[in-house]
Amino acid sequence: MENKRERSLRGFPVQLFAVIMGISGLTIAYAKAFHYFGIPRFIYEALLIIDTALFFLIFTTYMIKWVKYPDAIKKEFNHPIKSSFAAAISISFLLISISFYDFAPTVAVSYWYIGAPLHLYFTYKTLKFWIFNEFQINHISPAWFIPIVGNVLVPVVGVDVMPEELSIFYFALGIFFWIVLFTIIVYRMIFHHPMPKRLLPTFFILIAPPAVGFISYFRITFGSIDIFGLSLYFVALFTFILMLIMMNVFLKLEFFISWWAYTFPMAAITIATMLLYMAYRNELTYISSIIFLIITTIIVGIVAYKTIEAALQGKICVEEE
């Protein structure tokens, strides 16, 4: 019979890699804030230490689970919803790479060389899984963006370490499937039953594809701002405002690990706004950047506190039927 520690390891959820996504996003935002606004560097450095430590803790624990309980891993990877979070592993490598890039490029590139091919593997594996399995429309959620649309992250560092055509390949792949999946998700939201409460926070993921798409496009075009890039940013901004209008719904939700879906998308639009400030240097983009940074910091702080509280109560590492 399994003891408590073994049960916790078996129940260690792949969704916890969303913690790395959220903390990495905040770390990158503070790296930009240090460069553009003169915010003290130690905040970025402290976040980078926390981010890296959490990455190794979560990644190592999940690899131990993989060795000891491969059946539990297989169950997650074949789940219609949880399987999308498997690609959060490769995205964590990519985000750690971006977090280190300004201050330790050699370390950053090492993470990138793991994350980029690994994410492409998850992309093909996920597409094959979708093609050869039967799904119901209620299985889809914005979390499905993670394995496919996550490709737009690759060029952020990739523009400096791989041929331009390869960066465009990853970017085009992510943007194309963003449009495809967004259409299906809107259809599901309008014509089918409402999403379960525990998945409602994943609506915030809708902010991430256009926001990260803008960041990636900004890097590929070496900082140029054109109508396509601005269109991506304004779609992200529109989606953020929509989430703001729906805020009373989110405030009533009890804590689920899915709350981490609030964090990375908010960090993404924060960073995108900072890049706009770098391009325009006007008061509007400056004030917007600071406001977004404050909001994102508060959200990550609240979600982190709630996660620690839930973990101490034994509510995180629980194997679901």
Disulfide bonds with the S-S distance in Angstrom:
none
